[in-house]
Amino acid sequence: MSAQKLNQRTAAEIARLVRSREASAVEATRDCLAAIARLNPVLNAFCTIATDQALAAAEAADQQLARGGPCGPLHGVPVSIKDVTATAGIRTTHGSPMLAHNVPVSDAAVVTRLKQAGAIVIGKTNTPEFAAGANTVNRLFGATRNPWDVSRSVGGSTGGGAASVAACMVPLAEGTDFGGSLRIPAAFCGVVGLRPTPGLVPGAPDPLCWDFGQTHGPIARTASDCALMLEAMVGLTDESPISMMPPWARLHDTVANVEALPGVRVAYVADISRLACTSEIADGCLAAARALGSAGATVDQASLDLSDGREAYLAWRGAWMVAQHLEYVPSLESLPADLANNIREGMQTSTLDLARAERTRAALWTRLRIFFGQWDLLITPTTLVPPFTLEAGPPRAIGGQLLASYIDWVAPTSIITLCGLPAVSVPAGLTSDGLPIGVQIIGPRFSEPSILAAAQVIQRAIDIGAPPGGLHD
């Protein structure tokens, strides 16, 4: 085995080395813990490091292998878990002072699945308070910083997870996505973030587990690692009324072995939300789409207007915010101002507003169903802007155009959420300032094999390298 540290390797490589006894789960865990010790004081990606629990789990994994016991697809692979996802015996604060000492007695269903696959939970990653917002900063732990430029945001709300993977602290991170909370941090940090088809990954004990909005998903440095992690996360459960099995199998093998995309019809649309993005991002995403053409796909620049989803998403999100935080409605003053205002705005959403939003949602679904009758994949920028500075915060205008809402800038991802479709963000190059650009690949429901295969092809064609300045291990 080379001298390369295990935390720098892909999840698939770590799993193979552990299975073959060329490396151990304990060695992989120690390498990740050493990277966290060196980098986390600067990046603040982890808010809780479960050193003792992780080493004990890794030692148990090695002993199980030595006895000839069963070996899951992630056996011995360290993972980080978002600080809104329950972990038994490990603090889960939701980034809030109100839950600073909250230690769940049981794991969320998705954590149980990862552990059953052999993954080693190494700690919890930072998030905006109650995961509300696309900028990872909270009153309890402060801001997470971008490995590519520590003055920049990692986006949100799975910002700590994306930073932990980009900096090679861990190979995999679990997160959640409602309006783009896996895809936006992946784009800002130069990694791969997948929002799966709702229902594939169990959401329990989320109080809104019936909802098609929020879903758990993976972040990794490669599309094939995302596929490997997703395979471990999916499965039927009676804890969710929308739980379903995927219609595909051996997802990792399909993605890892893709060589070309002959016959795949790809549409590149620069402005599904009718909000102009910066020219560097538009150019980078178009180049990524053309890379699929070099791999045998048919790539066309197309037009698709989904901008009516912006207003519908606001109404839908408003009702979701109230339902998700219902127990805090009597004491909104205890919440951060932005979250409290989000809940207040949600409480002003009328039945008529929601009815209009649902009609719009149905119209968008029909529009996209027809669209995917002509094309197999939709390519669009993940974000409209590059990573903004922590000091400035999210943009209120883009290209001189004032945004109607402070979350309008996430419209390319939130509109896709509204339609219940799977989407992945994959690196598409760097800006002139050396900041990552993310391109979003969208397909019909259950098209994870296709969108991840396309992401894999783009990664082979466009290598953005690693964050500069020693901010990766």
Protein Blocks (a to p, Z undefined) as FASTA:
>chain_A
ZZbdfklpcfklmmmmmmnopacfklmmmmmmmmmmmmmmmnomafbdcfklmmmmmmmm
mmmmmnopacdfkgoiacdddfkbccehiacekopaklmmgccfbdcfklmmmmmnopac
fbdcdddehhiajbdcdfknopaddfkbmkbcebjaklmmmmmmmnomafbdcdddfklp
mmmmmmmnopacddddehjaccbfcfklmbckbccddddfbfklmmmmmmmmgccdfkbf
kbccdfbehklmmmmmpmbdghiacdddfblnopacdfklmmmmmmmmmmmmmnopacdd
ddddfklmmmmmmmmmmmmmmmmmmmmmmmmmlpcfklmmmmmmmmmpcfklmmmmmmmm
mmmmmmmmmmmmmpmbdcddfbfbdcddfklopafbeehiacfbfklmmmmmmmmmmnop
acddddebjcfkopacdddddddehilmmmmmmmmmmmmmmcgbjaehhiaZZ
